[in-house]
Each structure stands twice: as C-alpha cells, then as structure tokens.
Amino acid sequence: MAINWTEAQIEEVVAAVIKNLNGGAPTTKCGWDSTQYNGRRLIGVYADMNDAIEAATAGYKAVRAMTLEEREKVISAIRDLCRKEAPIMANLGVAETKMGRVSHKTAKHILVADKTPGTADIISQAKTGDYGLTLTEMAPFGVVGSITPSTNPSETVICNSIGMIAAGNGVVFNPHPNAIATSNYAVDLVNRASAMVGGPSVLVASVVKPTLDTAQIMYKHPNIRLLVCTGGPGVVRSVLSSGKKAIGAGAGNPPVIVDDTADIKKAGKDIIDGCSFDNNLPCIAEKEVFAFRNIADELISEMQKNGAYKITAEQAAKLANIVLVDVKNPKTGIVKKTISRDCVGRDAAVLLDKIGIKVGPDIRCIICETDFNHPFVQEELMMPILPIVRVDTIEQAIDLAVKAEHGNRHTAHMHSKNIDHLTRFAKAVETTIFVKNAPSYAGIGFGGEGHTTFTIAGPTGEGLTSARSFTRFRRCVMTDYFRII
C-alpha cells in the first residue's frame, strides 16, 4: 500500500529535487543540493561514471556473497519502499519531464512493486541419464549497464534493479538526461532499501549528469558484461553496436483492429483507457485503430462516452503541424517529420488548447478519422491522439495494421470474438505482445495475467524481460553418479 503523503509533503520533496536539477541553491527544508537530500549524500550517485561502475562492481561482489534468501529480503525491502514512495516518484516524474499523469504513474510504481519477478524467476535444471547428471544454472553476468528512458524513468530503474539484483548482478545506470532527478531518486531508493535490511550500502549506481560521453564509458568499460537499453531506435542501435552482449527494448507503433464481432461498448472503453493511460507514454499503448466500416460509428460513439474528443480532418491537419515538426538530418540533408518534445505525454486538453479548443479534465484522448497515410497513423506519437481508419474486410485490416506497425514486432491489439480473425492477425503481425479484448496495459500484467516489466526486448528477442533475462547459463556435469533410477 502507498503511504498517505500529504500534498504539502509531496510538493516539498518535488520542489527540492527540481531545484537541485536546475542547479540552484536549496530553498526548502529538504536541503537538496547536487549530491544531498535531507542532510545526507544521495546513495549510489557519482560525479564520474568510472566511480559509479567501481561502486556497482563492489555491489556485485556483495550480492554474490549473499544467499538467495538474503537477496530476496533486499528485493522485498525495495518493493515496500517503492509502494510507500510511489506518489513522490510519480509527482517528481511529471514535474521534471512534463509528461504523463500523476495518478497513472503512481499506479505504475505499485505495479512494478507487486509484479516484477524476483529470485523465484531463477530456476535450475537437472538432467539425468545413463551417463550421470548434468546441472544447468542461471548465473549472473556481473555488472549490468542500463540505459533508461524519460517516459518511465523511475519505474524502469526500479523494475530493472529488482530483476538484475534477483539474477545476482550489480547495476550501473545511465538515465535519460531529461529525467535525471527522477531516475536518481529511484537509484537512491533502491540503495536505501538495501541498507535498511542489512544489504550492501550501494547495490546500484548512477551518475549526477548522464551524457553520451558517460554512456560511451559504460559501453567500453571492461567490468560491464551486459548492456540493457530501454529507449528510442538511436540509443538501442548504439548499444547493439557496442560489441558487448546487449538487450535492446526498442520502439513500437501498436495497431488495434476492431471487427464486427467485437463487444463494441467494451472495445470503445478499453481502447480509450489504454490509449490515454499515462497520456500514451507506454510503448505498448494503442497508437492507431483499424475499425470495420459497419461498426465504426458505434465504436466512435462509445469512445466519446469514455472521454474521447473527436476533431475534424481540418483540425487534425492543424494539430499535426504542431505535434510533428520538420527535422533536417545534418549528414544527408533529408528533412523528416518527428514528434515535438513539447507535446509528448501531454494531456489531451493541453494539445487541444494548441488548436484553440477548450475542454475539461474529463477529456482524456483526442480521436479523428484519417486515411492510412496520415502521419498520426505512421508515427509513434506517444500522445493521447488516436487516429481511426475505416476498413471493409479482415484482410484489409490485417494488411494495413501490419504495415502501420512497421515491423517493430512490439505490440498489437485486437477486439473480436472471431477466433479465426484473432489467430490470423496474431500470426501476421508477429509482435512480442498481442492483447485480445482488453486495454493495452493488460499486456504488462495490469489487469491481466503475467509479470510486469518496462523493458520489452523485441529487437533482441528476450520479450518481456525479467530476472532470468539478465543471466547466462552455466553447465556442471558429473558422469556415472547421482543417477538413482
């Protein structure tokens, strides 16, 4: 359960952390400066990446000396502290990045605490036969270097920490530069939790000012044995080209198909709930809808009943010119549309205000009808904007949805009661996550079965990562003995 923080307490901590981020002198009783909180140094946050890696290396050695029971005790403490301080991290994330919704970020932290697998995910296997016994165990890599995003900063730090520690690793983070305060607060939280139950004082580490240079140090440092990246295509490519073992969690553009057998009332609510969750920041969230023509009007009506505001084609064109900006590649000179950082993860009301439309807080999502080639369909916006394309057949729906997903093989959704349609789409789209008749977040265990993660490794094939993803297999063989059958 989350602790009952007062608004004043939350504002006090958030204001202090943000003041620290901006480099100003502390102005609150919390006493933040560049390395301190409440009169003490932040635990595990270093000015130099090399120092952070050395600290994480010491943490790895300490974890190796711990029993599984002791390791799980530390993880339980991390879970407890994450639940208690979920409102702080949620408010801090929104204040620092200007993205998302506090209530949804709070829920995501609780989800991480409750459903991120721990040491139970590490399973040994034994095989016996005429020639004796072979034991295969999941062993740690050593020190893991982790790149984390601005969209789910503290959630990813804590989720990765639990899984990587459960696997027996030390961890060093290079957070997204736009979410330094939030990410490093989470690093400090993990280390505080460890110390509270007698674990290593520095279990995970980070840097005061993460940059491309600190990332390069991480990539090349001999102590880093595994790299894990949760982010955009560019940073994932850089990690995969590092020459080291890497896990890459890349971009997606999840399509939704709604056919004429679906429960349209439920589909309308589920799609808006998923698309608007944390203002569409999760990479699994619904990004474009392909609706059968004969149910499209009813689906749109149900969406509007659940907090969607429908804009016209002209208004959609005007909004597109604001949320998508031209960026010129300095090397090739090619101009390409890309999402505006000022619009990512903003409330629907804020985006509508940019085109002169005033709405209340009940509006959670912007919907519009478009053709397949519209940029709202083709670009992963990460905003509560949902284009709807009418289709006539399941063949057309699958063809367009697969093309819109752009081969990321990340996530796809479908609302249907037709098993043949569901199966055909799942086979064609080949995504890591396929959600049927539910909001997108069911795919990461929020209202659905299965564990939670915010590192979904489609490019490298690990899928929804967990503790076992951060291990390597080791085999021990004994011949002629321990076969008792």
C-alpha positions in Angstrom: 0.0 0.0 0.0 1.1 3.5 -0.7 1.8 5.8 2.3 -0.7 8.7 2.7 1.6 11.5 1.8 0.1 15.0 2.2 0.1 17.3 -0.8 2.4 19.6 1.1 5.0 16.9 1.8 4.9 15.8 -1.9 5.3 19.3 -3.1 8.2 19.9 -0.7 10.2 16.9 -2.0 9.4 17.5 -5.6 10.3 21.2 -5.5 13.6 20.4 -3.7 14.6 17.8 -6.3 13.7 20.0 -9.2 15.6 22.9 -7.7 18.6 20.6 -7.4 18.2 19.6 -11.0 18.3 23.2 -12.1 21.5 23.8 -10.2 20.1 26.4 -7.8 20.7 26.7 -4.1 18.4 24.7 -1.9 15.3 26.7 -0.8 13.4 24.1 1.2 13.9 22.3 4.5 14.6 19.1 2.5 18.0 20.6 1.9 18.7 19.3 -1.6 21.9 20.2 -3.4 23.8 18.5 -6.2 24.5 15.3 -4.1 22.5 15.6 -0.9 19.0 15.0 0.5 17.9 15.9 4.0 21.4 16.4 5.2 22.9 13.1 3.7 24.5 12.2 0.4 22.5 10.5 -2.2 23.4 6.9 -2.1 25.0 5.5 -5.3 25.0 8.7 -7.3 28.5 9.7 -8.5 30.1 12.6 -10.4 32.2 10.2 -12.5 30.9 7.2 -14.5 34.1 5.2 -13.7 33.4 5.7 -10.0 29.8 4.6 -10.5 31.0 1.4 -12.2 33.5 0.6 -9.5 30.8 1.0 -6.9 28.4 -1.3 -8.9 31.3 -3.8 -9.1 31.6 -3.8 -5.4 27.8 -4.2 -5.2 28.1 -7.2 -7.5 30.7 -8.9 -5.3 28.5 -8.3 -2.2 25.5 -9.8 -4.0 27.5 -12.9 -5.0 28.3 -13.4 -1.3 24.6 -13.3 -0.3 22.3 -16.3 -0.1 19.1 -16.3 -2.2 17.1 -15.7 0.9 19.2 -12.6 1.7 18.9 -11.4 -1.8 15.1 -11.8 -1.7 15.0 -9.9 1.6 16.6 -6.9 -0.1 14.1 -7.2 -3.0 11.2 -7.2 -0.6 12.5 -4.1 1.0 12.8 -2.4 -2.4 9.2 -3.4 -3.1 8.0 -2.0 0.2 9.8 1.3 -0.2 8.6 1.6 -3.8 4.9 1.3 -2.7 5.4 3.8 0.1 7.1 6.4 -2.1 5.1 5.8 -5.3 3.3 9.2 -5.0 6.6 11.0 -4.6 8.2 9.4 -7.7 5.0 9.9 -9.7 4.8 13.6 -8.9 8.5 14.0 -9.5 8.4 12.3 -12.9 5.6 14.6 -14.1 7.2 17.8 -12.7 10.6 17.1 -14.2 9.6 15.7 -17.6 6.3 17.5 -18.1 4.9 14.2 -19.3 2.2 11.8 -18.1 -0.3 11.7 -15.3 0.5 11.5 -11.6 -2.3 9.0 -10.8 -1.2 6.7 -13.6 2.5 6.9 -12.7 1.6 6.1 -9.1 -0.3 3.0 -10.3 2.7 2.0 -12.5 5.1 2.1 -9.5 2.7 0.0 -7.4 2.5 -2.4 -10.4 6.3 -2.6 -10.5 6.5 -3.3 -6.8 3.8 -6.0 -6.9 4.5 -7.9 -10.2 8.2 -7.6 -11.1 9.6 -11.2 -10.6 12.3 -11.7 -8.0 14.6 -14.7 -7.2 11.7 -17.2 -7.9 12.3 -16.5 -11.6 15.8 -18.0 -11.3 15.4 -21.8 -11.9 18.0 -24.5 -12.1 17.5 -27.6 -14.3 18.8 -31.1 -13.8 19.0 -33.9 -16.4 19.9 -37.4 -15.5 20.5 -40.4 -17.7 22.7 -43.5 -18.3 25.8 -41.3 -18.1 25.2 -39.4 -14.9 23.9 -35.9 -14.0 24.0 -32.5 -15.8 23.0 -29.4 -13.8 22.3 -26.1 -15.6 22.0 -23.0 -13.6 21.2 -19.3 -14.3 24.3 -17.3 -13.3 24.8 -13.5 -13.2 26.7 -11.7 -15.9 28.4 -9.4 -13.3 27.8 -5.7 -13.7 25.0 -4.7 -16.0 25.0 -1.3 -17.7 21.4 0.0 -18.1 20.2 2.9 -20.2 16.7 4.1 -19.0 14.1 6.4 -20.7 12.4 9.6 -19.8 8.9 8.1 -20.4 9.0 5.6 -17.5 12.2 6.7 -15.6 11.9 5.6 -12.0 9.6 2.7 -13.0 12.3 1.3 -15.3 15.1 1.9 -12.7 13.3 0.0 -10.0 11.9 -2.7 -12.3 15.4 -3.3 -13.8 17.0 -3.2 -10.3 14.7 -5.9 -8.9 15.3 -8.2 -11.8 19.0 -7.6 -12.2 19.6 -8.0 -8.4 17.5 -11.1 -8.3 19.8 -12.5 -11.0 22.8 -11.7 -8.9 24.2 -8.8 -10.8 25.5 -5.3 -9.8 23.9 -2.5 -11.8 25.0 0.9 -13.1 22.5 3.3 -14.8 22.9 6.0 -17.4 19.5 7.6 -17.2 17.9 9.8 -19.8 19.2 13.4 -19.5 15.6 14.7 -19.3 14.8 12.5 -16.2 17.9 12.7 -14.1 16.3 13.7 -10.8 13.5 11.2 -11.0 15.9 8.3 -12.1 18.5 9.1 -9.4 15.8 9.4 -6.7 14.9 5.8 -7.7 18.6 4.7 -7.5 18.8 6.2 -4.0 15.6 4.5 -3.0 17.0 1.0 -4.1 20.1 1.6 -2.1 18.2 2.9 1.0 16.0 -0.2 0.9 19.1 -2.5 0.7 20.7 -0.7 3.7 17.5 -0.9 5.7 17.7 -4.7 5.8 21.4 -5.2 6.1 22.2 -5.4 2.4 25.1 -3.7 0.6 25.0 0.1 1.1 25.5 0.6 -2.7 23.7 -2.0 -4.7 23.0 0.1 -7.8 24.8 3.2 -9.1 24.3 6.2 -11.4 25.8 9.5 -12.3 25.0 13.1 -11.4 25.0 14.1 -15.1 24.4 11.3 -17.6 25.6 12.2 -21.1 26.6 10.5 -24.4 30.1 10.5 -23.0 29.2 8.7 -19.8 27.3 6.2 -21.9 30.4 5.6 -24.0 32.4 5.0 -20.9 29.8 2.4 -19.8 29.9 0.7 -23.2 33.6 0.3 -23.2 34.4 -0.4 -19.5 35.8 -3.9 -19.0 33.7 -4.5 -15.9 30.4 -4.1 -17.8 29.5 -7.6 -19.1 25.9 -6.9 -20.2 24.2 -3.8 -21.6 20.4 -3.3 -21.3 18.8 -0.4 -23.2 15.2 0.8 -22.9 14.7 3.7 -25.3 14.4 5.0 -28.8 15.8 3.5 -32.0 19.0 5.6 -32.0 20.2 4.6 -28.5 19.2 1.0 -29.0 21.3 0.9 -32.2 24.3 2.3 -30.3 24.0 -0.3 -27.6 23.6 -3.2 -30.1 26.8 -2.0 -31.9 28.8 -1.8 -28.7 30.4 -5.2 -29.3 29.1 -6.5 -26.0 26.1 -8.7 -25.1 23.1 -6.4 -25.2 19.4 -6.5 -24.6 17.5 -3.9 -26.6 14.0 -2.7 -25.9 13.0 -0.5 -28.8 10.2 1.5 -30.3 6.7 0.3 -31.3 3.6 1.7 -33.1 0.9 -0.7 -31.8 -2.2 -1.0 -34.0 -5.7 -2.0 -32.9 -8.2 -3.9 -35.1 -11.9 -3.9 -34.1 -14.1 -6.2 -36.2 -17.8 -6.5 -36.3 -18.0 -9.4 -33.9 -16.4 -7.4 -31.0 -18.2 -6.2 -27.9 -18.2 -2.6 -29.2 -19.2 -1.0 -25.9 -16.3 -2.7 -24.1 -13.9 -2.1 -27.0 -14.6 1.7 -27.0 -13.9 1.9 -23.3 -10.8 -0.4 -23.3 -9.2 1.4 -26.2 -9.6 4.8 -24.6 -8.4 3.5 -21.2 -5.3 2.0 -22.8 -4.5 4.9 -25.2 -4.9 7.6 -22.5 -3.0 5.7 -19.8 -0.2 8.0 -18.7 -1.0 10.1 -21.7 0.1 7.3 -24.1 3.7 7.2 -22.9 3.9 3.4 -22.5 5.3 1.8 -25.7 2.6 -0.8 -25.6 -0.3 1.7 -25.8 -2.8 1.8 -28.6 -1.5 4.1 -31.4 -3.9 3.7 -34.3 -7.2 1.9 -34.8 -8.5 0.0 -37.9 -12.3 -0.4 -37.5 -14.7 -2.3 -39.7 -16.8 0.2 -41.5 -20.1 -1.2 -40.3 -19.3 -0.7 -36.6 -17.1 2.4 -36.8 -19.8 4.9 -36.0 -20.8 2.9 -32.9 -17.2 2.5 -31.8 -16.6 6.2 -32.1 -19.7 6.9 -30.1 -18.6 4.6 -27.3 -15.1 6.2 -27.3 -16.7 9.6 -26.9 -18.7 8.3 -24.0 -15.4 7.4 -22.3 -13.5 10.6 -22.5 -12.6 11.0 -26.2 -13.0 14.2 -28.1 -13.4 13.9 -31.9 -11.8 16.5 -34.1 -12.4 17.2 -37.8 -10.0 16.5 -40.6 -9.1 20.1 -40.8 -8.4 20.3 -37.1 -6.3 17.1 -37.3 -4.2 18.7 -40.0 -3.7 21.8 -37.9 -2.8 19.6 -34.9 -0.4 17.5 -36.9 1.6 20.7 -37.9 2.1 21.3 -34.2 2.8 17.9 -32.7 5.1 16.9 -35.6 8.0 19.1 -36.6 10.5 19.0 -39.5 14.0 18.0 -38.6 16.8 18.0 -41.1 19.5 15.3 -40.9 22.8 17.2 -40.8 24.6 14.4 -42.7 22.1 13.7 -45.5 20.2 16.9 -45.6 16.9 14.9 -45.7 14.0 16.6 -43.8 11.9 14.2 -41.8 8.8 14.7 -39.6 9.4 13.9 -36.0 7.4 14.3 -32.8 7.7 17.6 -30.9 9.2 17.0 -27.5 7.0 19.7 -26.1 3.9 17.6 -26.9 4.9 14.1 -25.9 2.9 12.8 -23.0 0.9 16.0 -22.5 -2.8 16.0 -21.5 -5.4 15.9 -24.3 -6.7 19.2 -23.0 -3.2 20.8 -23.4 -2.9 19.5 -27.0 -6.5 20.7 -27.9 -5.7 24.1 -26.5 -2.9 24.5 -29.0 -5.6 24.5 -31.8 -8.0 26.7 -29.9 -10.3 24.1 -28.4 -11.1 24.3 -24.7 -12.2 21.2 -22.9 -12.5 20.0 -19.3 -10.4 17.4 -17.4 -12.9 14.7 -18.4 -11.4 14.6 -21.9 -8.6 12.1 -21.9 -8.0 11.4 -25.6 -8.3 13.0 -29.0 -9.7 10.9 -31.8 -10.0 11.6 -35.5 -10.8 9.7 -38.7 -7.9 9.6 -41.2 -6.7 7.6 -44.1 -3.8 5.1 -43.8 -1.1 7.5 -44.9 -1.9 10.2 -42.3 1.2 10.9 -40.1 -0.9 10.2 -37.0 -1.1 6.6 -38.3 2.5 6.3 -39.4 4.3 8.0 -36.5 4.6 6.7 -32.9 3.3 9.9 -31.3 3.3 8.9 -27.6 0.5 11.4 -27.0 -3.2 10.8 -26.4 -4.1 11.2 -30.1 -5.8 8.2 -31.7 -6.4 8.1 -35.5 -9.2 5.8 -36.7 -9.1 4.2 -40.2 -12.2 2.5 -41.6 -11.7 -0.9 -43.3 -14.0 -3.2 -45.2 -12.6 -6.7 -44.6 -10.3 -8.6 -42.1 -7.8 -9.0 -44.9 -7.6 -5.2 -45.4 -7.5 -4.6 -41.7 -4.6 -7.0 -41.1 -2.7 -5.8 -44.1 -2.8 -2.1 -43.0 -2.2 -2.9 -39.3 0.9 -4.9 -40.1 2.2 -2.1 -42.3 1.5 0.5 -39.7 3.4 -1.5 -37.1 6.5 -1.0 -39.3 8.0 -4.4 -38.5 8.9 -3.4 -34.9 7.1 -6.6 -33.7 6.5 -4.9 -30.4 2.8 -4.9 -29.5 -0.6 -5.2 -31.3 -4.2 -5.4 -30.1 -7.5 -6.8 -31.4 -11.1 -6.6 -30.3 -13.0 -9.6 -31.7 -14.9 -12.7 -30.8 -13.9 -14.4 -34.1 -11.1 -16.9 -33.2 -10.1 -17.1 -36.9 -9.6 -13.3 -37.1 -7.7 -13.2 -33.9 -5.4 -16.0 -35.0 -4.8 -14.6 -38.4 -3.8 -11.2 -37.1 -1.5 -12.6 -34.4 0.3 -14.8 -36.9 0.7 -11.9 -39.4 1.9 -9.2 -37.0 4.4 -11.3 -35.1 4.5 -9.0 -32.1 6.1 -9.7 -28.7 2.8 -8.8 -27.1 -0.7 -9.4 -28.5 -3.6 -8.2 -26.4 -7.1 -9.5 -27.1 -10.3 -7.8 -25.9 -8.6 -5.7 -23.2 -6.8 -2.4 -22.7 -3.1 -2.4 -23.8 -1.8 -2.3 -20.3 -3.2 -5.8 -19.7 -0.2 -6.9 -21.7 2.2 -6.0 -18.9 0.2 -7.5 -16.1 -2.0 -4.5 -15.2 -5.4 -6.1 -15.1 -4.0 -9.1 -17.0 -2.1 -12.2 -16.0 1.7 -12.4 -16.2 4.6 -10.4 -14.8 5.4 -6.7 -15.3 8.3 -5.1 -17.0 9.1 -1.8 -18.6 11.9 -3.2 -20.7 10.3 -5.1 -23.6 13.1 -6.5 -25.7 11.7 -7.1 -29.2 14.8 -6.3 -31.2 16.9 -8.8 -29.3 14.2 -11.4 -28.7 14.0 -11.6 -24.9 10.5 -10.3 -24.9 9.1 -9.1 -21.5 12.3 -9.2 -19.5 12.6 -10.5 -16.0 15.4 -11.7 -13.7 16.2 -14.7 -15.9 16.8 -12.4 -18.9 19.8 -11.0 -17.1 21.5 -14.3 -16.6 23.8 -16.6 -18.5 23.6 -20.4 -18.5 26.3 -22.4 -16.8 26.5 -26.2 -17.0 28.0 -28.6 -14.5 28.4 -32.3 -15.5 29.1 -35.4 -13.4 29.4 -38.7 -15.1 28.3 -42.1 -13.8 27.0 -40.8 -10.5 23.8 -39.3 -9.0 21.6 -41.4 -11.3 19.4 -43.4 -8.8 16.8 -44.9 -11.1 
